[in-house]
């Protein structure tokens, strides 16, 4: 997977977010970097993780989707995504609270997080 966000820039965005900077630009960089981390750590195209309106990534080995809506989709807001990716929230907590939706037989990604520990 070709990275669009340099590792140093992604790390800095996360550290800046954790220090209280919630600017849209900083959140967008952190979200996109963490999506790239997920895609790099768990390559494939059987699950699509969506963080509207900032980005999406396909990950997890298995059947590939080619047209229309993928069979396996996980979606949440940007702040919930950052919390999940950093281990501040769990997949289950977000699902129960309604902040995360997951559909499809491969959409339970609970065992993949955290994906980044600052």
Biopython code that builds the backbone (N, CA, C, O; Angstrom):
import numpy as np
from Bio.PDB.StructureBuilder import StructureBuilder

atoms = [
    (1, "UNK", "N", (0.843, -1.182, 0.000)),
    (1, "UNK", "CA", (0.000, 0.000, 0.000)),
    (1, "UNK", "C", (0.884, 1.241, 0.000)),
    (1, "UNK", "O", (1.745, 1.402, 0.865)),
    (2, "UNK", "N", (0.667, 2.099, -0.961)),
    (2, "UNK", "CA", (1.426, 3.340, -1.060)),
    (2, "UNK", "C", (0.863, 4.350, -0.064)),
    (2, "UNK", "O", (-0.338, 4.622, -0.055)),
    (3, "UNK", "N", (1.732, 4.898, 0.767)),
    (3, "UNK", "CA", (1.314, 5.867, 1.775)),
    (3, "UNK", "C", (1.186, 7.262, 1.185)),
    (3, "UNK", "O", (2.009, 7.677, 0.369)),
    (4, "UNK", "N", (0.155, 7.980, 1.598)),
    (4, "UNK", "CA", (-0.027, 9.359, 1.196)),
    (4, "UNK", "C", (0.418, 10.308, 2.301)),
    (4, "UNK", "O", (0.745, 11.467, 2.045)),
    (5, "UNK", "N", (0.427, 9.802, 3.536)),
    (5, "UNK", "CA", (0.820, 10.615, 4.681)),
    (5, "UNK", "C", (2.107, 10.034, 5.251)),
    (5, "UNK", "O", (2.167, 8.859, 5.612)),
    (6, "UNK", "N", (3.132, 10.873, 5.324)),
    (6, "UNK", "CA", (4.413, 10.435, 5.878)),
    (6, "UNK", "C", (4.219, 10.015, 7.328)),
    (6, "UNK", "O", (3.427, 10.605, 8.062)),
    (7, "UNK", "N", (4.952, 8.991, 7.720)),
    (7, "UNK", "CA", (4.837, 8.474, 9.080)),
    (7, "UNK", "C", (5.058, 9.578, 10.121)),
    (7, "UNK", "O", (4.316, 9.665, 11.099)),
    (8, "UNK", "N", (6.061, 10.408, 9.916)),
    (8, "UNK", "CA", (6.352, 11.492, 10.873)),
    (8, "UNK", "C", (5.178, 12.463, 10.974)),
    (8, "UNK", "O", (4.853, 12.930, 12.065)),
    (9, "UNK", "N", (4.542, 12.770, 9.845)),
    (9, "UNK", "CA", (3.386, 13.674, 9.852)),
    (9, "UNK", "C", (2.197, 13.038, 10.568)),
    (9, "UNK", "O", (1.472, 13.721, 11.291)),
    (10, "UNK", "N", (1.992, 11.744, 10.373)),
    (10, "UNK", "CA", (0.915, 11.036, 11.047)),
    (10, "UNK", "C", (1.123, 10.987, 12.544)),
    (10, "UNK", "O", (0.194, 11.223, 13.315)),
    (11, "UNK", "N", (2.354, 10.679, 12.961)),
    (11, "UNK", "CA", (2.662, 10.643, 14.393)),
    (11, "UNK", "C", (2.425, 12.008, 15.016)),
    (11, "UNK", "O", (1.836, 12.120, 16.091)),
    (12, "UNK", "N", (2.887, 13.042, 14.331)),
    (12, "UNK", "CA", (2.724, 14.394, 14.861)),
    (12, "UNK", "C", (1.249, 14.768, 14.970)),
    (12, "UNK", "O", (0.845, 15.386, 15.955)),
    (13, "UNK", "N", (0.456, 14.412, 13.997)),
    (13, "UNK", "CA", (-0.978, 14.720, 14.038)),
    (13, "UNK", "C", (-1.645, 14.033, 15.228)),
    (13, "UNK", "O", (-2.497, 14.625, 15.890)),
    (14, "UNK", "N", (-1.262, 12.798, 15.498)),
    (14, "UNK", "CA", (-1.836, 12.077, 16.636)),
    (14, "UNK", "C", (-1.428, 12.727, 17.949)),
    (14, "UNK", "O", (-2.269, 12.961, 18.818)),
    (15, "UNK", "N", (-0.147, 13.020, 18.094)),
    (15, "UNK", "CA", (0.324, 13.655, 19.330)),
    (15, "UNK", "C", (-0.316, 15.014, 19.532)),
    (15, "UNK", "O", (-0.659, 15.379, 20.657)),
    (16, "UNK", "N", (-0.478, 15.763, 18.460)),
    (16, "UNK", "CA", (-1.113, 17.078, 18.539)),
    (16, "UNK", "C", (-2.580, 16.925, 18.930)),
    (16, "UNK", "O", (-3.084, 17.698, 19.745)),
    (17, "UNK", "N", (-3.269, 15.941, 18.362)),
    (17, "UNK", "CA", (-4.663, 15.681, 18.725)),
    (17, "UNK", "C", (-4.772, 15.325, 20.203)),
    (17, "UNK", "O", (-5.645, 15.835, 20.906)),
    (18, "UNK", "N", (-3.890, 14.455, 20.672)),
    (18, "UNK", "CA", (-3.928, 14.031, 22.071)),
    (18, "UNK", "C", (-3.627, 15.174, 23.034)),
    (18, "UNK", "O", (-4.032, 15.138, 24.195)),
    (19, "UNK", "N", (-2.917, 16.184, 22.549)),
    (19, "UNK", "CA", (-2.627, 17.338, 23.405)),
    (19, "UNK", "C", (-3.760, 18.366, 23.389)),
    (19, "UNK", "O", (-3.676, 19.395, 24.059)),
    (20, "UNK", "N", (-4.824, 18.085, 22.620)),
    (20, "UNK", "CA", (-5.996, 18.942, 22.651)),
    (20, "UNK", "C", (-6.301, 19.708, 21.374)),
    (20, "UNK", "O", (-7.280, 20.453, 21.331)),
    (21, "UNK", "N", (-5.491, 19.546, 20.331)),
    (21, "UNK", "CA", (-5.757, 20.244, 19.069)),
    (21, "UNK", "C", (-6.797, 19.478, 18.277)),
    (21, "UNK", "O", (-6.518, 18.402, 17.749)),
    (22, "UNK", "N", (-7.994, 20.030, 18.195)),
    (22, "UNK", "CA", (-9.059, 19.358, 17.448)),
    (22, "UNK", "C", (-9.402, 20.110, 16.166)),
    (22, "UNK", "O", (-10.557, 20.127, 15.740)),
    (23, "UNK", "N", (-8.400, 20.729, 15.556)),
    (23, "UNK", "CA", (-8.637, 21.409, 14.286)),
    (23, "UNK", "C", (-8.973, 20.378, 13.218)),
    (23, "UNK", "O", (-8.482, 19.250, 13.264)),
    (24, "UNK", "N", (-9.798, 20.756, 12.270)),
    (24, "UNK", "CA", (-10.218, 19.836, 11.207)),
    (24, "UNK", "C", (-9.020, 19.299, 10.426)),
    (24, "UNK", "O", (-8.992, 18.120, 10.072)),
    (25, "UNK", "N", (-8.046, 20.138, 10.160)),
    (25, "UNK", "CA", (-6.873, 19.700, 9.402)),
    (25, "UNK", "C", (-6.099, 18.635, 10.168)),
    (25, "UNK", "O", (-5.673, 17.636, 9.590)),
    (26, "UNK", "N", (-5.920, 18.846, 11.456)),
    (26, "UNK", "CA", (-5.185, 17.882, 12.269)),
    (26, "UNK", "C", (-5.959, 16.569, 12.391)),
    (26, "UNK", "O", (-5.376, 15.491, 12.276)),
    (27, "UNK", "N", (-7.260, 16.658, 12.623)),
    (27, "UNK", "CA", (-8.084, 15.447, 12.718)),
    (27, "UNK", "C", (-8.043, 14.680, 11.401)),
    (27, "UNK", "O", (-7.917, 13.456, 11.402)),
    (28, "UNK", "N", (-8.147, 15.384, 10.284)),
    (28, "UNK", "CA", (-8.127, 14.728, 8.974)),
    (28, "UNK", "C", (-6.811, 13.984, 8.752)),
    (28, "UNK", "O", (-6.809, 12.861, 8.248)),
    (29, "UNK", "N", (-5.699, 14.603, 9.125)),
    (29, "UNK", "CA", (-4.401, 13.942, 8.955)),
    (29, "UNK", "C", (-4.307, 12.710, 9.836)),
    (29, "UNK", "O", (-3.844, 11.663, 9.385)),
    (30, "UNK", "N", (-4.737, 12.818, 11.083)),
    (30, "UNK", "CA", (-4.696, 11.676, 12.006)),
    (30, "UNK", "C", (-5.577, 10.537, 11.500)),
    (30, "UNK", "O", (-5.153, 9.381, 11.500)),
    (31, "UNK", "N", (-6.791, 10.851, 11.074)),
    (31, "UNK", "CA", (-7.724, 9.833, 10.572)),
    (31, "UNK", "C", (-7.135, 9.116, 9.367)),
    (31, "UNK", "O", (-7.132, 7.886, 9.318)),
    (32, "UNK", "N", (-6.648, 9.855, 8.416)),
    (32, "UNK", "CA", (-6.125, 9.249, 7.182)),
    (32, "UNK", "C", (-4.872, 8.421, 7.458)),
    (32, "UNK", "O", (-4.694, 7.346, 6.885)),
    (33, "UNK", "N", (-4.006, 8.923, 8.339)),
    (33, "UNK", "CA", (-2.816, 8.155, 8.705)),
    (33, "UNK", "C", (-3.211, 6.827, 9.355)),
    (33, "UNK", "O", (-2.651, 5.783, 9.022)),
    (34, "UNK", "N", (-4.169, 6.863, 10.277)),
    (34, "UNK", "CA", (-4.595, 5.641, 10.963)),
    (34, "UNK", "C", (-5.297, 4.668, 10.019)),
    (34, "UNK", "O", (-5.182, 3.455, 10.192)),
    (35, "UNK", "N", (-6.019, 5.177, 9.029)),
    (35, "UNK", "CA", (-6.594, 4.300, 7.999)),
    (35, "UNK", "C", (-5.480, 3.620, 7.203)),
    (35, "UNK", "O", (-5.561, 2.430, 6.901)),
    (36, "UNK", "N", (-4.448, 4.379, 6.870)),
    (36, "UNK", "CA", (-3.316, 3.791, 6.158)),
    (36, "UNK", "C", (-2.633, 2.726, 7.003)),
    (36, "UNK", "O", (-2.220, 1.692, 6.478)),
    (37, "UNK", "N", (-2.509, 2.965, 8.303)),
    (37, "UNK", "CA", (-1.924, 1.973, 9.208)),
    (37, "UNK", "C", (-2.738, 0.681, 9.193)),
    (37, "UNK", "O", (-2.182, -0.413, 9.098)),
    (38, "UNK", "N", (-4.058, 0.818, 9.289)),
    (38, "UNK", "CA", (-4.921, -0.359, 9.260)),
    (38, "UNK", "C", (-4.746, -1.128, 7.960)),
    (38, "UNK", "O", (-4.596, -2.350, 7.978)),
    (39, "UNK", "N", (-4.762, -0.425, 6.833)),
    (39, "UNK", "CA", (-4.596, -1.078, 5.533)),
    (39, "UNK", "C", (-3.240, -1.731, 5.369)),
    (39, "UNK", "O", (-3.133, -2.787, 4.745)),
    (40, "UNK", "N", (-2.201, -1.119, 5.919)),
    (40, "UNK", "CA", (-0.856, -1.697, 5.833)),
    (40, "UNK", "C", (-0.704, -2.910, 6.730)),
    (40, "UNK", "O", (-0.085, -3.903, 6.346)),
    (41, "UNK", "N", (-1.272, -2.829, 7.933)),
    (41, "UNK", "CA", (-1.147, -3.924, 8.895)),
    (41, "UNK", "C", (-2.025, -5.126, 8.549)),
    (41, "UNK", "O", (-1.699, -6.260, 8.899)),
    (42, "UNK", "N", (-3.129, -4.873, 7.866)),
    (42, "UNK", "CA", (-4.102, -5.930, 7.549)),
    (42, "UNK", "C", (-4.542, -5.798, 6.091)),
    (42, "UNK", "O", (-5.691, -5.452, 5.815)),
    (43, "UNK", "N", (-3.627, -6.072, 5.160)),
    (43, "UNK", "CA", (-3.942, -5.883, 3.749)),
    (43, "UNK", "C", (-5.046, -6.815, 3.256)),
    (43, "UNK", "O", (-5.265, -7.898, 3.798)),
    (44, "UNK", "N", (-5.711, -6.371, 2.243)),
    (44, "UNK", "CA", (-6.784, -7.140, 1.632)),
    (44, "UNK", "C", (-7.883, -6.203, 1.186)),
    (44, "UNK", "O", (-7.740, -4.981, 1.234)),
    (45, "UNK", "N", (-8.977, -6.789, 0.751)),
    (45, "UNK", "CA", (-10.072, -5.936, 0.278)),
    (45, "UNK", "C", (-11.438, -6.553, 0.555)),
    (45, "UNK", "O", (-12.378, -6.366, -0.217)),
    (46, "UNK", "N", (-11.545, -7.288, 1.657)),
    (46, "UNK", "CA", (-12.840, -7.889, 1.952)),
    (46, "UNK", "C", (-13.682, -7.047, 2.905)),
    (46, "UNK", "O", (-14.886, -7.278, 3.022)),
    (47, "UNK", "N", (-13.076, -6.074, 3.590)),
    (47, "UNK", "CA", (-13.808, -5.187, 4.495)),
    (47, "UNK", "C", (-13.443, -3.751, 4.156)),
    (47, "UNK", "O", (-12.275, -3.431, 3.933)),
    (48, "UNK", "N", (-14.446, -2.896, 4.119)),
    (48, "UNK", "CA", (-14.197, -1.472, 3.903)),
    (48, "UNK", "C", (-14.484, -0.731, 5.196)),
    (48, "UNK", "O", (-15.577, -0.835, 5.753)),
    (49, "UNK", "N", (-13.493, 0.022, 5.674)),
    (49, "UNK", "CA", (-13.654, 0.848, 6.863)),
    (49, "UNK", "C", (-13.819, 2.282, 6.374)),
    (49, "UNK", "O", (-12.951, 2.825, 5.692)),
    (50, "UNK", "N", (-14.953, 2.884, 6.739)),
    (50, "UNK", "CA", (-15.300, 4.230, 6.268)),
    (50, "UNK", "C", (-15.350, 5.205, 7.444)),
    (50, "UNK", "O", (-15.951, 4.930, 8.483)),
    (51, "UNK", "N", (-14.704, 6.342, 7.247)),
    (51, "UNK", "CA", (-14.731, 7.422, 8.226)),
    (51, "UNK", "C", (-15.166, 8.681, 7.475)),
    (51, "UNK", "O", (-14.335, 9.511, 7.106)),
    (52, "UNK", "N", (-16.480, 8.816, 7.252)),
    (52, "UNK", "CA", (-16.944, 9.953, 6.459)),
    (52, "UNK", "C", (-16.791, 11.261, 7.237)),
    (52, "UNK", "O", (-16.965, 11.266, 8.455)),
    (53, "UNK", "N", (-16.480, 12.333, 6.586)),
    (53, "UNK", "CA", (-16.207, 12.483, 5.158)),
    (53, "UNK", "C", (-14.724, 12.423, 4.828)),
    (53, "UNK", "O", (-14.312, 12.883, 3.763)),
    (54, "UNK", "N", (-13.910, 11.862, 5.728)),
    (54, "UNK", "CA", (-12.456, 12.001, 5.609)),
    (54, "UNK", "C", (-11.742, 10.895, 4.855)),
    (54, "UNK", "O", (-10.682, 11.144, 4.280)),
    (55, "UNK", "N", (-12.275, 9.694, 4.835)),
    (55, "UNK", "CA", (-11.564, 8.647, 4.120)),
    (55, "UNK", "C", (-12.151, 7.269, 4.338)),
    (55, "UNK", "O", (-13.101, 7.076, 5.096)),
    (56, "UNK", "N", (-11.553, 6.323, 3.648)),
    (56, "UNK", "CA", (-11.948, 4.918, 3.740)),
    (56, "UNK", "C", (-10.749, 4.078, 3.326)),
    (56, "UNK", "O", (-9.852, 4.545, 2.623)),
    (57, "UNK", "N", (-10.754, 2.828, 3.777)),
    (57, "UNK", "CA", (-9.704, 1.903, 3.373)),
    (57, "UNK", "C", (-10.319, 0.518, 3.262)),
    (57, "UNK", "O", (-11.226, 0.164, 4.014)),
    (58, "UNK", "N", (-9.816, -0.251, 2.323)),
    (58, "UNK", "CA", (-10.189, -1.656, 2.239)),
    (58, "UNK", "C", (-9.073, -2.454, 2.885)),
    (58, "UNK", "O", (-7.892, -2.166, 2.691)),
    (59, "UNK", "N", (-9.460, -3.461, 3.654)),
    (59, "UNK", "CA", (-8.487, -4.249, 4.395)),
    (59, "UNK", "C", (-9.006, -5.667, 4.591)),
    (59, "UNK", "O", (-10.120, -5.976, 4.169)),
    (60, "UNK", "N", (-8.249, -6.505, 5.202)),
    (60, "UNK", "CA", (-8.552, -7.882, 5.579)),
    (60, "UNK", "C", (-8.609, -8.791, 4.340)),
    (60, "UNK", "O", (-9.346, -8.541, 3.387)),
    (61, "UNK", "N", (-7.810, -9.838, 4.398)),
    (61, "UNK", "CA", (-7.804, -10.820, 3.310)),
    (61, "UNK", "C", (-9.144, -11.532, 3.236)),
    (61, "UNK", "O", (-9.834, -11.699, 4.242)),
    (62, "UNK", "N", (-9.492, -11.941, 2.053)),
    (62, "UNK", "CA", (-10.731, -12.669, 1.850)),
    (62, "UNK", "C", (-11.329, -12.313, 0.511)),
    (62, "UNK", "O", (-10.641, -11.768, -0.353)),
    (63, "UNK", "N", (-12.602, -12.613, 0.324)),
    (63, "UNK", "CA", (-13.262, -12.324, -0.949)),
    (63, "UNK", "C", (-13.192, -10.828, -1.272)),
    (63, "UNK", "O", (-13.405, -9.983, -0.402)),
    (64, "UNK", "N", (-12.896, -10.525, -2.511)),
    (64, "UNK", "CA", (-12.772, -9.146, -2.957)),
    (64, "UNK", "C", (-14.086, -8.660, -3.532)),
    (64, "UNK", "O", (-14.751, -9.365, -4.291)),
    (65, "UNK", "N", (-14.445, -7.458, -3.164)),
    (65, "UNK", "CA", (-15.654, -6.872, -3.727)),
    (65, "UNK", "C", (-15.236, -5.983, -4.899)),
    (65, "UNK", "O", (-14.201, -5.320, -4.830)),
    (66, "UNK", "N", (-16.023, -5.960, -5.966)),
    (66, "UNK", "CA", (-15.635, -5.205, -7.152)),
    (66, "UNK", "C", (-16.637, -4.137, -7.573)),
    (66, "UNK", "O", (-16.249, -3.175, -8.237)),
    (67, "UNK", "N", (-17.912, -4.270, -7.211)),
    (67, "UNK", "CA", (-18.903, -3.290, -7.656)),
    (67, "UNK", "C", (-19.922, -3.027, -6.555)),
    (67, "UNK", "O", (-20.261, -3.917, -5.775)),
    (68, "UNK", "N", (-20.398, -1.801, -6.508)),
    (68, "UNK", "CA", (-21.447, -1.465, -5.552)),
    (68, "UNK", "C", (-20.952, -1.417, -4.123)),
    (68, "UNK", "O", (-19.757, -1.276, -3.864)),
    (69, "UNK", "N", (-21.876, -1.536, -3.213)),
    (69, "UNK", "CA", (-21.542, -1.495, -1.795)),
    (69, "UNK", "C", (-20.883, -2.802, -1.383)),
    (69, "UNK", "O", (-21.398, -3.877, -1.693)),
    (70, "UNK", "N", (-19.751, -2.728, -0.689)),
    (70, "UNK", "CA", (-19.095, -3.956, -0.237)),
    (70, "UNK", "C", (-19.986, -4.736, 0.724)),
    (70, "UNK", "O", (-20.840, -4.155, 1.393)),
    (71, "UNK", "N", (-19.790, -6.039, 0.794)),
    (71, "UNK", "CA", (-20.584, -6.885, 1.687)),
    (71, "UNK", "C", (-20.235, -6.654, 3.153)),
    (71, "UNK", "O", (-21.064, -6.891, 4.032)),
    (72, "UNK", "N", (-19.021, -6.196, 3.422)),
    (72, "UNK", "CA", (-18.541, -6.008, 4.787)),
    (72, "UNK", "C", (-18.087, -4.563, 4.960)),
    (72, "UNK", "O", (-17.097, -4.137, 4.364)),
    (73, "UNK", "N", (-18.819, -3.816, 5.781)),
    (73, "UNK", "CA", (-18.530, -2.395, 5.958)),
    (73, "UNK", "C", (-18.532, -2.054, 7.439)),
    (73, "UNK", "O", (-19.409, -2.487, 8.187)),
    (74, "UNK", "N", (-17.550, -1.281, 7.850)),
    (74, "UNK", "CA", (-17.487, -0.718, 9.196)),
    (74, "UNK", "C", (-17.422, 0.791, 9.010)),
    (74, "UNK", "O", (-16.626, 1.293, 8.218)),
    (75, "UNK", "N", (-18.264, 1.510, 9.745)),
    (75, "UNK", "CA", (-18.309, 2.965, 9.579)),
    (75, "UNK", "C", (-18.464, 3.638, 10.933)),
    (75, "UNK", "O", (-19.194, 3.160, 11.802)),
    (76, "UNK", "N", (-17.763, 4.761, 11.098)),
    (76, "UNK", "CA", (-17.877, 5.548, 12.331)),
    (76, "UNK", "C", (-17.413, 6.974, 12.063)),
    (76, "UNK", "O", (-16.879, 7.272, 10.995)),
    (77, "UNK", "N", (-17.622, 7.849, 13.037)),
    (77, "UNK", "CA", (-17.195, 9.249, 12.907)),
    (77, "UNK", "C", (-15.692, 9.360, 13.176)),
    (77, "UNK", "O", (-15.098, 8.446, 13.747)),
    (78, "UNK", "N", (-15.077, 10.470, 12.771)),
    (78, "UNK", "CA", (-13.625, 10.627, 12.906)),
    (78, "UNK", "C", (-13.095, 10.519, 14.338)),
    (78, "UNK", "O", (-12.073, 9.869, 14.560)),
    (79, "UNK", "N", (-13.757, 11.135, 15.303)),
    (79, "UNK", "CA", (-13.259, 11.103, 16.678)),
    (79, "UNK", "C", (-13.350, 9.683, 17.250)),
    (79, "UNK", "O", (-12.438, 9.237, 17.947)),
    (80, "UNK", "N", (-14.430, 8.982, 16.962)),
    (80, "UNK", "CA", (-14.557, 7.591, 17.410)),
    (80, "UNK", "C", (-13.457, 6.727, 16.792)),
    (80, "UNK", "O", (-12.894, 5.864, 17.466)),
    (81, "UNK", "N", (-13.150, 6.956, 15.509)),
    (81, "UNK", "CA", (-12.108, 6.199, 14.822)),
    (81, "UNK", "C", (-10.752, 6.408, 15.492)),
    (81, "UNK", "O", (-10.027, 5.446, 15.748)),
    (82, "UNK", "N", (-10.414, 7.651, 15.773)),
    (82, "UNK", "CA", (-9.125, 7.921, 16.419)),
    (82, "UNK", "C", (-9.075, 7.218, 17.776)),
    (82, "UNK", "O", (-8.073, 6.589, 18.116)),
    (83, "UNK", "N", (-10.153, 7.326, 18.547)),
    (83, "UNK", "CA", (-10.192, 6.664, 19.848)),
    (83, "UNK", "C", (-10.032, 5.158, 19.745)),
    (83, "UNK", "O", (-9.312, 4.557, 20.543)),
    (84, "UNK", "N", (-10.690, 4.544, 18.780)),
    (84, "UNK", "CA", (-10.588, 3.102, 18.567)),
    (84, "UNK", "C", (-9.171, 2.714, 18.152)),
    (84, "UNK", "O", (-8.579, 1.790, 18.711)),
    (85, "UNK", "N", (-8.644, 3.423, 17.176)),
    (85, "UNK", "CA", (-7.317, 3.096, 16.649)),
    (85, "UNK", "C", (-6.225, 3.248, 17.705)),
    (85, "UNK", "O", (-5.224, 2.532, 17.669)),
    (86, "UNK", "N", (-6.412, 4.174, 18.642)),
    (86, "UNK", "CA", (-5.416, 4.399, 19.690)),
    (86, "UNK", "C", (-5.686, 3.577, 20.951)),
    (86, "UNK", "O", (-4.918, 3.657, 21.910)),
    (87, "UNK", "N", (-6.757, 2.795, 20.964)),
    (87, "UNK", "CA", (-7.066, 1.968, 22.116)),
    (87, "UNK", "C", (-7.765, 2.707, 23.242)),
    (87, "UNK", "O", (-7.836, 2.196, 24.360)),
    (88, "UNK", "N", (-8.282, 3.898, 22.972)),
    (88, "UNK", "CA", (-9.006, 4.677, 23.980)),
    (88, "UNK", "C", (-10.451, 4.210, 24.106)),
    (88, "UNK", "O", (-11.088, 4.429, 25.136)),
    (89, "UNK", "N", (-10.966, 3.573, 23.070)),
    (89, "UNK", "CA", (-12.323, 3.010, 23.041)),
    (89, "UNK", "C", (-12.217, 1.610, 22.463)),
    (89, "UNK", "O", (-11.255, 1.291, 21.765)),
    (90, "UNK", "N", (-13.196, 0.783, 22.752)),
    (90, "UNK", "CA", (-13.193, -0.560, 22.166)),
    (90, "UNK", "C", (-14.231, -0.644, 21.050)),
    (90, "UNK", "O", (-15.179, 0.139, 21.002)),
    (91, "UNK", "N", (-14.035, -1.597, 20.166)),
    (91, "UNK", "CA", (-14.964, -1.853, 19.066)),
    (91, "UNK", "C", (-16.358, -2.104, 19.626)),
    (91, "UNK", "O", (-17.347, -1.572, 19.120)),
    (92, "UNK", "N", (-16.427, -2.917, 20.672)),
    (92, "UNK", "CA", (-17.709, -3.271, 21.281)),
    (92, "UNK", "C", (-18.413, -2.049, 21.879)),
    (92, "UNK", "O", (-19.614, -1.862, 21.685)),
    (93, "UNK", "N", (-17.650, -1.212, 22.614)),
    (93, "UNK", "CA", (-18.232, 0.002, 23.215)),
    (93, "UNK", "C", (-18.838, 0.907, 22.153)),
    (93, "UNK", "O", (-19.951, 1.408, 22.311)),
    (94, "UNK", "N", (-18.106, 1.108, 21.086)),
    (94, "UNK", "CA", (-18.590, 1.985, 20.022)),
    (94, "UNK", "C", (-19.816, 1.396, 19.331)),
    (94, "UNK", "O", (-20.741, 2.128, 18.981)),
    (95, "UNK", "N", (-19.829, 0.082, 19.134)),
    (95, "UNK", "CA", (-20.982, -0.565, 18.495)),
    (95, "UNK", "C", (-22.223, -0.446, 19.374)),
    (95, "UNK", "O", (-23.302, -0.114, 18.884)),
    (96, "UNK", "N", (-22.076, -0.714, 20.662)),
    (96, "UNK", "CA", (-23.213, -0.652, 21.586)),
    (96, "UNK", "C", (-23.755, 0.773, 21.689)),
    (96, "UNK", "O", (-24.965, 0.973, 21.794)),
    (97, "UNK", "N", (-22.860, 1.763, 21.660)),
    (97, "UNK", "CA", (-23.289, 3.158, 21.785)),
    (97, "UNK", "C", (-23.885, 3.710, 20.490)),
    (97, "UNK", "O", (-24.456, 4.801, 20.484)),
    (98, "UNK", "N", (-23.752, 2.959, 19.393)),
    (98, "UNK", "CA", (-24.268, 3.416, 18.110)),
    (98, "UNK", "C", (-23.313, 4.321, 17.345)),
    (98, "UNK", "O", (-23.670, 4.852, 16.294)),
    (99, "UNK", "N", (-22.114, 4.498, 17.857)),
    (99, "UNK", "CA", (-21.128, 5.343, 17.172)),
    (99, "UNK", "C", (-20.409, 4.599, 16.059)),
    (99, "UNK", "O", (-19.712, 5.212, 15.250)),
    (100, "UNK", "N", (-20.575, 3.284, 16.013)),
    (100, "UNK", "CA", (-19.947, 2.443, 15.007)),
    (100, "UNK", "C", (-21.014, 1.512, 14.450)),
    (100, "UNK", "O", (-21.778, 0.907, 15.203)),
    (101, "UNK", "N", (-21.061, 1.403, 13.136)),
    (101, "UNK", "CA", (-21.935, 0.410, 12.515)),
    (101, "UNK", "C", (-21.059, -0.592, 11.774)),
    (101, "UNK", "O", (-20.054, -0.229, 11.163)),
    (102, "UNK", "N", (-21.453, -1.840, 11.839)),
    (102, "UNK", "CA", (-20.706, -2.903, 11.176)),
    (102, "UNK", "C", (-21.700, -3.856, 10.543)),
    (102, "UNK", "O", (-22.623, -4.333, 11.201)),
    (103, "UNK", "N", (-21.506, -4.131, 9.253)),
    (103, "UNK", "CA", (-22.393, -5.061, 8.566)),
    (103, "UNK", "C", (-21.557, -6.053, 7.774)),
    (103, "UNK", "O", (-20.507, -5.709, 7.231)),
    (104, "UNK", "N", (-22.031, -7.265, 7.717)),
    (104, "UNK", "CA", (-21.342, -8.313, 6.977)),
    (104, "UNK", "C", (-20.659, -9.293, 7.907)),
    (104, "UNK", "O", (-20.338, -8.969, 9.050)),
    (105, "UNK", "N", (-20.443, -10.490, 7.405)),
    (105, "UNK", "CA", (-19.898, -11.576, 8.222)),
    (105, "UNK", "C", (-18.437, -11.375, 8.623)),
    (105, "UNK", "O", (-17.969, -12.024, 9.559)),
    (106, "UNK", "N", (-17.715, -10.501, 7.945)),
    (106, "UNK", "CA", (-16.307, -10.265, 8.256)),
    (106, "UNK", "C", (-16.080, -8.919, 8.938)),
    (106, "UNK", "O", (-14.934, -8.494, 9.089)),
    (107, "UNK", "N", (-17.137, -8.250, 9.348)),
    (107, "UNK", "CA", (-17.009, -6.875, 9.832)),
    (107, "UNK", "C", (-16.643, -6.734, 11.308)),
    (107, "UNK", "O", (-16.461, -5.610, 11.777)),
    (108, "UNK", "N", (-16.529, -7.821, 12.047)),
    (108, "UNK", "CA", (-16.107, -7.724, 13.449)),
    (108, "UNK", "C", (-14.584, -7.605, 13.483)),
    (108, "UNK", "O", (-13.867, -8.600, 13.378)),
    (109, "UNK", "N", (-14.109, -6.379, 13.631)),
    (109, "UNK", "CA", (-12.675, -6.111, 13.615)),
    (109, "UNK", "C", (-12.119, -5.893, 15.020)),
    (109, "UNK", "O", (-11.015, -5.370, 15.170)),
    (110, "UNK", "N", (-12.858, -6.282, 16.034)),
    (110, "UNK", "CA", (-12.494, -5.995, 17.425)),
    (110, "UNK", "C", (-11.064, -6.412, 17.768)),
    (110, "UNK", "O", (-10.384, -5.702, 18.508)),
    (111, "UNK", "N", (-10.609, -7.509, 17.262)),
    (111, "UNK", "CA", (-9.279, -8.009, 17.597)),
    (111, "UNK", "C", (-8.120, -7.260, 16.959)),
    (111, "UNK", "O", (-6.963, -7.590, 17.220)),
    (112, "UNK", "N", (-8.395, -6.277, 16.142)),
    (112, "UNK", "CA", (-7.329, -5.555, 15.436)),
    (112, "UNK", "C", (-6.847, -4.301, 16.139)),
    (112, "UNK", "O", (-5.876, -3.686, 15.697)),
    (113, "UNK", "N", (-7.496, -3.909, 17.216)),
    (113, "UNK", "CA", (-7.202, -2.627, 17.846)),
    (113, "UNK", "C", (-6.629, -2.811, 19.233)),
    (113, "UNK", "O", (-6.969, -3.772, 19.923)),
    (114, "UNK", "N", (-5.751, -1.887, 19.658)),
    (114, "UNK", "CA", (-5.322, -0.675, 18.973)),
    (114, "UNK", "C", (-4.352, -0.987, 17.829)),
    (114, "UNK", "O", (-3.676, -2.015, 17.832)),
    (115, "UNK", "N", (-4.302, -0.085, 16.864)),
    (115, "UNK", "CA", (-3.377, -0.255, 15.751)),
    (115, "UNK", "C", (-2.183, 0.683, 15.876)),
    (115, "UNK", "O", (-1.198, 0.552, 15.149)),
    (116, "UNK", "N", (-2.283, 1.632, 16.808)),
    (116, "UNK", "CA", (-1.173, 2.579, 16.986)),
    (116, "UNK", "C", (-1.155, 3.001, 18.449)),
    (116, "UNK", "O", (-2.181, 3.395, 19.003)),
    (117, "UNK", "N", (0.006, 2.918, 19.062)),
    (117, "UNK", "CA", (0.153, 3.352, 20.449)),
    (117, "UNK", "C", (1.196, 4.459, 20.472)),
    (117, "UNK", "O", (2.378, 4.225, 20.218)),
    (118, "UNK", "N", (0.732, 5.688, 20.784)),
    (118, "UNK", "CA", (1.674, 6.823, 20.763)),
    (118, "UNK", "C", (2.683, 6.762, 21.904)),
    (118, "UNK", "O", (3.537, 7.642, 22.021)),
]
sb = StructureBuilder()
sb.init_structure("model")
sb.init_model(0)
sb.init_chain("A")
sb.init_seg("    ")
for serial, (resi, resn, name, xyz) in enumerate(atoms, 1):
    if name == "N":
        sb.init_residue(resn, " ", resi, " ")
    sb.init_atom(name, np.array(xyz, "f"), 0.0, 1.0, " ", f" {name:<3s}", serial, name[0])
structure = sb.get_structure()
